[in-house]
Amino acid sequence: METKIDVRKVLRVFNKVQDLGTAVGNGYQYKGLTANQDFDGYTIILKDDYVSITVFFHNKFSLDYTRSAMLHAFLEKIDQVDRVKRADSDN
């Protein structure tokens, strides 16, 4: 399946999850998304229970999912978190 990913949006959402989320293990969790990164900070991972996107240096990325419906739901979560205003962290 050809999927168009807005890497800048993924990076914005990653930052919101870190800023607004709750610390869990080695990352943060917010609105069903978990954000963590490798030891040097150049590789980030944003995931839910079914899909993960890994963004590498130079905005290369890798998606891991089994069903396109799960990917669609994941991208919807990303869109929802992207629309959250930082002052509206309860929304």
For each residue, the residues with C-beta under 8 A, 3 or more apart:
1: 68 71
2:
3: 63 71 75
4:
5: 10 53 61 63
6: 9 10
7: 10 11 55 59 61
8: 11 12 59
9: 6 12 13 78 79 82
10: 5 6 7 13 14 46 53 55 61 78
11: 7 8 14 15 44 55
12: 8 9 15 16 82
13: 9 10 16 17 33 35 46 78 81 82
14: 10 11 17 18 35 44 46 55
15: 11 12 18 19
16: 12 13 19 20 21 30 81 82 84 86
17: 13 14 20 21 28 29 30 31 33 34 35 46 81
18: 14 15 21 28 35
19: 15 16 86
20: 16 17 30 84 86 89
21: 16 17 18 28 29 30 33 35
22: 28 29 30
23: 27 28
24: 27 28 29 34
25: 36
26: 36
27: 23 24 34 35 36 37 45
28: 17 18 21 22 23 24 34 35 36
29: 17 21 22 24 32 33 34 35
30: 16 17 20 21 22 33 35 81
31: 17 77 80 81 84
32: 29 48 49 77
33: 13 17 21 29 30 46 47 48 77 78 81
34: 17 24 27 28 29 45 46 47 48
35: 13 14 17 18 21 27 28 29 30 44 45 46
36: 25 26 27 28 44 45
37: 27 41 43 44 45
38: 41 42 43 44
39:
40: 43
41: 37 38 44
42: 38 56 57
43: 37 38 40 54 55 56 57
44: 11 14 35 36 37 38 41 54 55
45: 27 34 35 36 37 52 53 54 55
46: 10 13 14 17 33 34 35 52 53 55 78
47: 33 34 51 52 53
48: 32 33 34 51 52 73 74 77
49: 32
50: 65 66 67 70 73 74
51: 47 48 63 64 65 70 71 73 74
52: 45 46 47 48 63 64 65
53: 5 10 45 46 47 61 62 63 64 74
54: 43 44 45 61 62 64
55: 7 10 11 14 43 44 45 46 59 60 61
56: 42 43 59 60 61 62
57: 42 43 60
58:
59: 7 8 55 56
60: 55 56 57
61: 5 7 10 53 54 55 56
62: 53 54 56
63: 3 5 51 52 53 71
64: 51 52 53 54
65: 50 51 52 68 70 71 74
66: 50 70
67: 50 70 71
68: 1 65 71 72
69: 72 73
70: 50 51 65 66 67 73 74
71: 1 3 51 63 65 67 68 74 75
72: 68 69 75 76
73: 48 50 51 69 70 76 77
74: 48 50 51 53 65 70 71 77 78
75: 3 71 72 78 79
76: 72 73 79 80
77: 31 32 33 48 73 74 80 81
78: 9 10 13 33 46 74 75 81 82
79: 9 75 76 82 83
80: 31 76 77 83 84
81: 13 16 17 30 31 33 77 78 84
82: 9 12 13 16 78 79
83: 79 80
84: 16 20 31 80 81 88 89 91
85: 88 91
86: 16 19 20 89
87:
88: 84 85 91
89: 20 84 86
90:
91: 84 85 88
